């Protein structure tokens, strides 16, 4: 008869009693109780050594610590790090252990994950469908070649007022220069924060943004806005993601996801308290949090600051002698001849552009050293005729 889970102890006692009578061989007992000979000899040995107490079931867990068990002090450090950085996974926590322990004392990343899982600190995540990776359209080779800027998207604070965080970061090192909470997404607020950042960290070669206000406009010439022309005056080239393609600035969008989880779920009561959270996130993101794309280094450890200082006064610009220099009026147009107009953009009002003829009545128009578009002089033969600047000749 096979052992029954609910009467296993009774079955063992009956087996010993039958064996002690001496009327049965081991082979017969094994056949009657449907057990193997090794199991029978094991039961007899335990009975001879410990009596009937030896027949009880004991846990198969090793008695005492496993020789390769993780040091309890390290386990406590792992749990403390997880408590402090609740949104971090095993990979980042594993990297931080090297700040306090020697490599010989640090368990593997899988062990760190299992320790967190054992203590109920791992949230199961839904498996996402694998998609073909999309590489950023601007992939800098060094720091300060391209910076990214964006408004993260508004979220409601405790006082029922929206916060709009403006973020600026280096696209190579991922160093976040600022996460500034604003009440509105407008030119004045953005320009004030850009000035503060430029004065402290210098200026980049390019500024990568999306097409939303105040950074860009899909209806404007070259998508340039007043903020774009200010960048050009500082010697910074504005560059844009394609409309409706935020993944082209995926590095910045990924940082926004971390910022939202850390600062907006839940949000603070008012903008002052919310700004303290944003500042704390920036400090941790730059100086504490290991980054996988940086070989688990922090952005602050790999970033090199710009050597291009912020010019407090916009430098003058001299167009080439062969160019015709014209001032843009309040309505965003330049007068061509006595009666005709070429419309560019209201964002250029009061500024001077240069026009260069390339032949057959075709003119190229520049703002400083940046090309804006073309216009055909032959279309202005009639009085009071006006044309719009175009980005191509077709």
Secondary structure, 3 states (H helix, E strand, C coil): CCCCHHHHHHHHHHHHHHHHHCCCCHHHHHHHHCCCHHHHHHHHHHHHHHHHHHHCCCCCCCCCCCCCCCCHHHHHHHHHHHHHCCCCCHHHHHHHHHHCCCHHHCCCHHHHHHHHHHCCCCCCCCCCCCCCCCCCCCCCCCCCCEEEEEECCCEECCCCCEEEEEEEEECCCCCEEEEEEECCCCHHHHHHHHHHHHHHHCCCCEEEECCCCCCCCCCCHHHCCHHHHHHHHHCCEEEECCCCCHHHHHHHHHHHHHHHHHHCCCCCCCHHHHHHHHHHHHHHHHHCCCEHHHCCECHHHHCCCCCCCCCCCCCCCCCCCCCEEEECCCCCEEEECCCEEEECCHHHCCCEEEEEEEECCEEEEEECCEEEEEEEHHHHCCCCCEEECECCCC
